[in-house]
Amino acid sequence: MDRIDAMKVFIAALDEGSLAGASRRTGRSPAAVSRAVAFLEAHVGVPLLHRTTRSIKLSEAGERYAAACRRVLAELEEADRQAAGERSVPRGTLTITATVFAGVELLRPIVDAFIDEHPTVNVRMHLLERAVNLIDEGMDLALRITHLADSNLIAHRIGEVRRVTVASPRYLATHPRIDEPQDLAKHKIVTTAHMGIDSWSFPPPSGSTIARAVAFAPRLVVNNVRAAIASAVDGYGVTRVLSYHVARQVQSDELRIVLTDFEPDPIPVSLVSPQGRLAVPKVRAFVDFAVPRLRAAFARLTP
């Protein structure tokens, strides 16, 4: 069996979430799909998938192998286009990653408009609450809300966001004033693991270089920013999020920002890609299309 062909079947199974889905997508029989995966597992000498009757899950070795397969297939696809003289035409599958909130609220409408304008480009969006190694996992682009340290990435600055502390007007009217970070100890805290489950950090006080950490016993810890915001809007406590998360709620006065004089430095927002990927037409076309729209979106979402 051809190894590249088997890789394509393997990746199709991952993208579809099952061997049956890969069968439908590739037009092969379920037995042929199973043989392709078994061929790869025999070749590498370790199991790549954990199979159940309804789904599949990557093994630890399978995760690494899948990332390598995506990278190999993307490079082969690009080599084919170069040989065919099609480098000037955006086409093929573009892979993009972002956090769930940013991907759904900001990136998804831009992607919809982009693929409507470029019918020869397909997009796969991977919305994840973890850092993705673009090269190892075969991604073309990422929307990053962080201070960048990876020199292997080309960054297009989009804007910046702030870490803001918010509560509803109803909550603030019936609880002690919040004039400085230490006042949070008197309050009900709704938090996420991303912001800190038992303390929040604030800039150093005047005359010091040591950041101040305000410890608390949270009343509610959630793993989803929308849940934290909903609880704060309903008056159940004070939460800390990024400014773009609550721009709509602040504008409608469902939430109010407190401790504005104690906010940490803003966090940059960038659209990044591995070096060399901008030479690929589909990537260049998306960057040119998305960057001005993302800049406008983040500017609009600055309370």
Secondary structure, 3 states (H helix, E strand, C coil): CCHHHHHHHHHHHHHHCCHHHHHHHHCCCHHHHHHHHHHHHHHHCCCCEEECCCCEEECHHHHHHHHHHHHHHHHHHHHHHHHCCCCCCCCEEEEEEECHHHHHHHHHHHHHHHHHHCCCEEEEEEECCCCCCCCCCCCCEEEEECCCCCCCEEEEEEEEECEEEEECHHHHHCCCCCCCHHHHHHCCEEEECCCCCCEEEECCCCCCCCCEEEECCCCEEECCHHHHHHHHHCCCCEEEEEHHHHHHHHHCCCCEEECHHHCCCCEEEEEEEECCHHHCHHHHHHHHHHHHHHHHHHHHCCC
